[in-house]
Amino acid sequence: MARTIVVTGSASGIGKATADVLENAGDRVIRVDLKEGDVTADLGSAEGVSAAVDQIADLSGGVIDGLVANAGVSHPTELSLKINYFGTVALIEGLRPLLAKSEAPRVSVTTSAATLQGNDPELVDLMLAGEEEKAIERGTALTAQGPQIGYANYSSSKRAISRWIRQVAPTREYAGAGIGINGVGPGQVFTGMTTDLFSTEEGRKMAADAMPTPYNGIAEAEHIAAVHEFLISEGNARMTGQVMFVDGGYDAQSRGDNIW
Ligand SMILES: NC(=O)c1ccc[n+]([C@@H]2O[C@H](COP(=O)([O-])OP(=O)(O)OC[C@H]3O[C@@H](n4cnc5c(N)ncnc54)[C@H](O)[C@@H]3O)[C@@H](O)[C@H]2O)c1
């Protein structure tokens, strides 16, 4: 049966591929992005999220079956905290009442294999505690130390959202309401985000050194979309609180087998 699915960051890359796959399979997709889509909003601000929630409620008639919370940036600045963590959490929470009215509600979040890389544990804790002002302050201090240190804004935003997924998944508000929530953690993907990085030999080498992908190399956006498609499907009826790494083997290679 056709389901109504919201996809954020739908104008490019993974979001566009996911929206297209779902639409081609017969779902009704509500596309959300900064400047194009059914809903245009800045999901890095509280006002933008609130406006998006209102418009999605209007367009959907008050019920949605799935949310692919995918919009994000990889800036080595505090902007990554605002969009990838605070905006994403606010949107999921804002849409939870609409999801709870579905027969088989599912959320799938695009996190990142960067969640496995070096991050700033204090910053992660501030995000998880909902201390937005203090987190932005700490993120800004990291940004001031240049892009290498500032990168922790990105990896920490993805670590925090991955942990948040596990925190809320078994709760009354999510599991108790039948809402499954999982994440997809891409490694390296050819999208608008990585065009510059992969356009030079130096960039490709830097990326390969930082995140090796022994299994089939760099992904296309469609490879990530396929996993989102499963995670928000009715058929995914028992998996919740998981982050599926779609990373060409980076997790297995870097963390090894003894992670349980
Ligand atoms: N490309 C990769 O290698 C890679 C790897 C791991 C994780 N990711 C994650 O995948 C997700 C999608 O990224 P992508 O690679 O498809 O990049 P992309 O730049 O091609 O697409 C991102 C989309 O998000 C939208 N967006 C950005 N900020 C927004 C905001 N404030 N409000 C609304 N929309 C906004 C953009 O306009 C764009 O359409 C991100 O969360 C990113 O962190 C990407």
The ligand as a Tripos MOL2 file, in Angstrom:
@<TRIPOS>MOLECULE
LIG
   44    48     1     0     0
SMALL
NO_CHARGES

@<TRIPOS>ATOM
      1 N1         28.3960   12.1650    0.8390 N.am      1 LIG1
      2 C1         29.0090   11.4400    1.7780 C.2       1 LIG1
      3 O1         30.1210   10.8980    1.5550 O.2       1 LIG1
      4 C2         28.3590   11.2550    3.1250 C.ar      1 LIG1
      5 C3         28.9630   10.3690    4.0240 C.ar      1 LIG1
      6 C4         28.3750   10.1780    5.2690 C.ar      1 LIG1
      7 C5         27.2210   10.8550    5.6020 C.ar      1 LIG1
      8 N2         26.6520   11.7010    4.7100 N.ar      1 LIG1
      9 C6         25.4220   12.3790    5.1270 C.3       1 LIG1
     10 O2         24.4320   12.2280    4.1340 O.3       1 LIG1
     11 C7         23.4620   13.2620    4.2690 C.3       1 LIG1
     12 C8         23.1320   13.7830    2.8870 C.3       1 LIG1
     13 O3         24.2880   14.3660    2.3190 O.3       1 LIG1
     14 P1         24.6940   14.2290    0.7850 P.3       1 LIG1
     15 O4         26.0080   13.5560    0.7590 O.co2     1 LIG1
     16 O5         23.5750   13.6820    0.0030 O.co2     1 LIG1
     17 O6         24.9890   15.7720    0.4700 O.3       1 LIG1
     18 P2         24.3420   16.7940   -0.5400 P.3       1 LIG1
     19 O7         25.0570   18.0630   -0.2320 O.co2     1 LIG1
     20 O8         24.3690   16.2670   -1.9070 O.co2     1 LIG1
     21 O9         22.8250   16.8980   -0.0570 O.3       1 LIG1
     22 C9         22.4520   17.4840    1.1670 C.3       1 LIG1
     23 C10        21.1060   18.1580    1.0020 C.3       1 LIG1
     24 O10        20.7250   18.6870    2.2860 O.3       1 LIG1
     25 C11        20.2250   19.9870    2.0950 C.3       1 LIG1
     26 N3         20.4190   20.7920    3.2890 N.ar      1 LIG1
     27 C12        21.6040   21.1810    3.8300 C.ar      1 LIG1
     28 N4         21.3890   21.9860    4.8640 N.ar      1 LIG1
     29 C13        20.0520   22.1410    4.9850 C.ar      1 LIG1
     30 C14        19.2240   22.8840    5.8590 C.ar      1 LIG1
     31 N5         19.7300   23.6710    6.7960 N.pl3     1 LIG1
     32 N6         17.8960   22.7790    5.7020 N.ar      1 LIG1
     33 C15        17.3510   22.0140    4.7140 C.ar      1 LIG1
     34 N7         18.0900   21.3010    3.8550 N.ar      1 LIG1
     35 C16        19.4320   21.3630    3.9830 C.ar      1 LIG1
     36 C17        21.0270   20.5510    0.9340 C.3       1 LIG1
     37 O11        20.3980   21.6860    0.3420 O.3       1 LIG1
     38 C18        21.1580   19.3550    0.0150 C.3       1 LIG1
     39 O12        20.0990   19.2770   -0.9090 O.3       1 LIG1
     40 C19        24.0770   14.2810    5.2310 C.3       1 LIG1
     41 O13        23.4650   14.1500    6.4830 O.3       1 LIG1
     42 C20        25.5270   13.8800    5.2870 C.3       1 LIG1
     43 O14        26.1480   14.2400    6.5000 O.3       1 LIG1
     44 C21        27.1900   11.9180    3.4700 C.ar      1 LIG1
@<TRIPOS>BOND
     1     1     2 1
     2     2     3 2
     3     2     4 1
     4     4     5 ar
     5     4    44 ar
     6     5     6 ar
     7     6     7 ar
     8     7     8 ar
     9     8     9 1
    10     8    44 ar
    11     9    10 1
    12     9    42 1
    13    10    11 1
    14    11    12 1
    15    11    40 1
    16    12    13 1
    17    13    14 1
    18    14    15 2
    19    14    16 1
    20    14    17 1
    21    17    18 1
    22    18    19 2
    23    18    20 1
    24    18    21 1
    25    21    22 1
    26    22    23 1
    27    23    24 1
    28    23    38 1
    29    24    25 1
    30    25    26 1
    31    25    36 1
    32    26    27 ar
    33    26    35 ar
    34    27    28 ar
    35    28    29 ar
    36    29    30 ar
    37    29    35 ar
    38    30    31 1
    39    30    32 ar
    40    32    33 ar
    41    33    34 ar
    42    34    35 ar
    43    36    37 1
    44    36    38 1
    45    38    39 1
    46    40    41 1
    47    40    42 1
    48    42    43 1
@<TRIPOS>SUBSTRUCTURE
     1 LIG1         1 GROUP 0 **** ****
